[in-house]
Amino acid sequence: MAIRTKFEDPLDIDSDIDQAVSFAQDKVNRGLYNYLFIFDTKDKFYCTDLVTRAYASINEVNGRSYSLDDDGFIPSIYDMLLSEDSYLTLYKETKADGIHIYYLEDVV
């Protein structure tokens, strides 16, 4: 599956993405993977936790209101899928007759 964020202001997409990427890049290769993800630690991250915190950093820096983890407890891909701030863009399934990929995004 792949999801995409619904951006609040189309004119500020680049700024928002740059902020999220900057936040995430600062955390990469620092040996801060949180293997005990059930314990929310301030300085360690796991996959979906890093993504949700990167988007939360947009809120702090650019004054937005993104929430990819509405329940605030152990961010998961399901939280991101259920968020009102994201939408599904791609779905892939493997069946006996092969791999099927469905693109669910309108092309403008």
ZIRA-V446378 format. One record per backbone hydrogen bond with DSSP energy under -0.5 kcal/mol. NH is the residue of the N-H (numbers start at 0). CO is the residue of the C=O. E is the energy in kcal/mol with one decimal. If there is no record, write none. Layout:
# ZIRA-V446378
NH,CO,E
NH,CO,E
This chain:
# ZIRA-V446378
1,89,-1.8
3,86,-2.4
5,84,-2.9
6,4,-0.8
11,8,-2.1
12,9,-0.8
15,11,-2.5
16,12,-2.9
17,13,-2.6
18,14,-1.9
19,15,-2.2
20,16,-2.8
21,17,-2.4
22,18,-2.3
23,19,-2.3
24,20,-3.1
25,21,-1.6
26,22,-0.6
26,23,-1.2
27,23,-1.1
29,26,-0.9
33,44,-3.0
34,32,-1.1
36,34,-0.6
38,35,-2.8
39,37,-0.7
40,38,-1.1
44,31,-2.8
49,45,-2.9
50,46,-1.6
51,47,-2.6
52,48,-2.3
53,49,-2.1
54,50,-2.1
55,51,-1.7
56,52,-1.8
57,53,-0.7
58,54,-1.0
59,55,-1.5
60,56,-2.5
61,57,-2.8
62,58,-1.0
63,57,-0.7
71,68,-1.0
79,75,-1.8
80,76,-2.3
81,77,-2.3
82,78,-1.0
84,66,-0.5
85,82,-1.1
86,3,-2.3
88,1,-3.0
89,1,-1.4
90,101,-2.5
92,99,-2.7
94,92,-0.5
94,97,-2.9
97,94,-1.8
99,92,-3.2
101,90,-3.4
102,100,-0.5
103,88,-2.6
103,101,-0.6
104,88,-0.5
107,105,-0.6
